[in-house]
Each structure stands twice: as C-alpha cells, then as structure tokens.
C-alpha cells in the first residue's frame, strides 16, 4: 500500500473512532446499575429508605439499583467511599442528619458539605423515646423521676458518637435534668438488637425502627417528637403532652452524591425522587414507616445541611461534648 492510501485509511479509521467514542460517552443516564450506599450496617432506617428509593428508580428507569451497606467508623467509612467515587450518578448515598454532625465530633477524611452534591431530601422523621420493658415506668414523667437519682446507671444506645441519635439524647438529658451512660453502636440496627436484648435500657431513634415493636407491645414507648401525635402510633403522646415541651429533635433523610455531579444528572435524579415523594401510594408508604415525605430542591437541601450543621454545633457546645 502506498503512503497516500495508508494515510487516507488511517484518517478514515480515526474519523470513525471519533464518531464511536462520543456516541458511547453520550449514552443517556442511566445506562447501567445505580448503587445506593448507606453508611450503616443493614437493618437500619437508612437501608429501608435506600431500598424504597432504589425500587422506585428501578421502576422508572429499568435499571437495577442495589443497596450497598457500608457501616463502620461512625458513618465515615461509607461516606468517604462515596466522596472518593466518580461523580457520574452511579454511586449515591442515603444519609441522615448525622452526616452534618459527626464530622464536628470526629476527625473525618472529607468535608460533609464540599465533598458531596445534595440531590434530594426524602423525609422528615419523628423520633420516639422508648425504654426496655424491664424498667418499672410507664410514662415520661415516671422515667425522669426514676433516672434522676441514678446518674450514669442507665444505658442509652446511639448509632455512634456524634450521630443524630447521640445529639438528640444529649439534648433530652439537658432538658430532663438527668444523666445516663452512652453505648455507641455501628448503626440503628445493632443498636435496636442491643435494646431488645437488654444491653441498653433507653432507645431514642427514628420512628421507623420502633413502630412494629410498639404495635406488638415489645417495648414501652414514652413519647414522640412533633406537634401532634403520629397516626401510626396514636397512643404515644408527644413530648409536650408528656411533660417535656422544650424537647424536639426531628431528623431527616436525604440522598447525596459525590461533589461535581453533572447538572443534567442531578436534575434528573432530583425530579424523579420528588415525583416519587408526591405520588400518593409512595407517600402513604413513607408515613406508614413514621416519616413525612419532604420535598426540596438540591439548593434547598444544601442550605438545610448548612443550617443544621450550625444548629447542632450549639448542642455540642451546650452538652460540652469533645471531639475524638
């Protein structure tokens, strides 16, 4: 083959390659499975909401959406993994309010705001205070009266030091004038197992973790956050009704991705999730789990994360909690 023909063939081949690669790069999102990480072990509330959202995205887009539970390190292990993942929309993470608290208590290898892209809030969850059935109390007032003369003798569980469950119960202790001993766990699933087994006597966490146990009388539910009783557990009084009006620690769940998520992908995810939250059957399922659907834009979610980070910094200071 002479040189002119060889050069012409190479040019043609390069041209065809140039046509192929942009077409591949511009495949519509999503073109493969989307993985939703939770920074907790399986069995907790984040797993439940990750599965719900994953199923909805699967139905809408026809792609598999597996849930990847990466517990440990007070959420730092799963969160760092997502922060270091490619910002292509195929690695997402369901978080709770803990995401903007824990890095104020523990040195983290990432920034909870700068290293992530807020996508959508999922729900606001009421928290329920429950005690083990062995405790001789049936009301919040009785529990406070029982705990006050026993400082440090009652154990409460948390999803880790610096988690929203930790800060919520620290705030509760301040309001109630009592002092208990914290036992941290790797997530709400292990925490709940310890509670049922009697390792801890006090459990304050998202309603989704306790509703089945309350309905079968396996635990004593003393109070729930919020301005009014929750329809799923109408017999459980609010903290205000139960005699502690100053306490209200409501949490949220949300979906984030790595920093730098492209706007077209961000918009598509946000719009589909908000569409799901507005659907009657989906929102009804959320409420059955003790969570109110919570619709926000990515920008509004980012502002919520910033404001809650500042709010819990005050709680940390008030409770005199130290960074590990």
Order of alpha helices (4+ residues) and beta strands (2+ residues): alpha-beta-alpha-beta-alpha-beta-beta-beta-alpha-beta-alpha-beta-alpha-beta-alpha-beta-alpha-beta-alpha-alpha-beta-alpha
